[in-house]
Amino acid sequence: MTTLTLSKWGNAQAVRLPKDMREQVGMTDGSRIEATVKDGAIVLRPIRKNVRIIRVPRLADVFRDRTEEYKAVEELGGSAVGEEAL
């Protein structure tokens, strides 16, 4: 739970929403919010048509067509500088 402060903004009052909270619901600058009062509480909800949804593919789908076994390749440059060259 996050505690916010009501502040004067012109002739109105405003609450600033932290960036991490806005990002969790996909809100950006200019996003529209629906405000209602329910059971004595102010409820703010983003209007869904403005929410950006980023679809991230599953890792299994990314590598689905890969047939060969992955083999790590050492890509270090330069000569040994310590105990690694025994």
C-alpha positions in Angstrom: 0.0 0.0 0.0 1.3 3.4 -0.9 0.4 6.6 1.0 0.0 9.7 -1.1 -0.6 13.4 -0.2 -3.3 15.6 -1.5 -1.8 18.9 -2.8 -3.1 22.2 -4.1 -2.9 22.5 -7.9 -4.3 25.8 -9.1 -7.9 26.0 -7.8 -8.1 22.2 -7.4 -6.5 19.5 -5.3 -4.3 16.8 -6.8 -2.7 13.5 -6.0 0.5 12.5 -7.8 0.8 8.9 -8.7 4.3 7.4 -8.5 5.9 6.2 -11.7 6.1 2.5 -10.7 2.4 2.5 -9.8 1.5 4.1 -13.2 3.7 1.6 -15.0 2.0 -1.4 -13.3 -1.3 -0.4 -15.0 0.2 0.9 -18.2 -0.5 4.6 -17.7 1.5 7.3 -19.3 1.4 11.1 -19.4 -2.1 12.0 -20.7 -3.8 8.8 -19.7 -7.4 9.2 -18.7 -8.7 8.0 -15.4 -12.2 7.1 -14.2 -12.8 8.3 -10.6 -15.7 7.0 -8.5 -16.7 7.0 -4.8 -17.5 3.5 -3.5 -18.2 2.7 0.1 -16.6 5.9 1.3 -13.4 5.4 -0.7 -12.2 7.2 -3.8 -11.5 4.6 -6.5 -9.3 5.6 -9.5 -9.1 3.3 -12.6 -7.4 3.8 -15.9 -9.7 4.0 -18.8 -8.7 0.8 -20.6 -8.5 2.1 -24.2 -5.4 4.1 -23.2 -3.6 1.2 -21.5 -0.6 0.0 -23.4 -0.3 -3.8 -23.4 3.0 -5.3 -24.3 2.8 -8.9 -25.3 6.0 -10.8 -24.4 6.4 -14.2 -26.1 7.0 -17.3 -23.9 10.6 -18.4 -24.0 9.5 -21.9 -25.3 7.9 -20.2 -28.3 11.0 -18.1 -29.0 13.2 -21.3 -29.3 10.5 -23.6 -30.7 12.1 -23.9 -34.2 15.6 -24.3 -32.9 16.9 -27.7 -33.7 20.6 -27.8 -32.8 22.0 -28.0 -29.3 23.4 -24.8 -27.9 27.1 -24.9 -27.3 28.7 -22.1 -25.4 31.7 -20.4 -27.1 34.4 -18.7 -25.1 34.8 -15.2 -26.4 37.3 -13.7 -24.1 39.9 -11.4 -25.6 43.4 -10.8 -24.4 45.9 -12.9 -22.5 45.6 -14.4 -19.1 46.2 -11.9 -16.3 45.9 -14.1 -13.1 45.4 -17.6 -11.8 42.9 -18.5 -14.6 45.8 -19.9 -16.8 47.1 -22.9 -14.8 
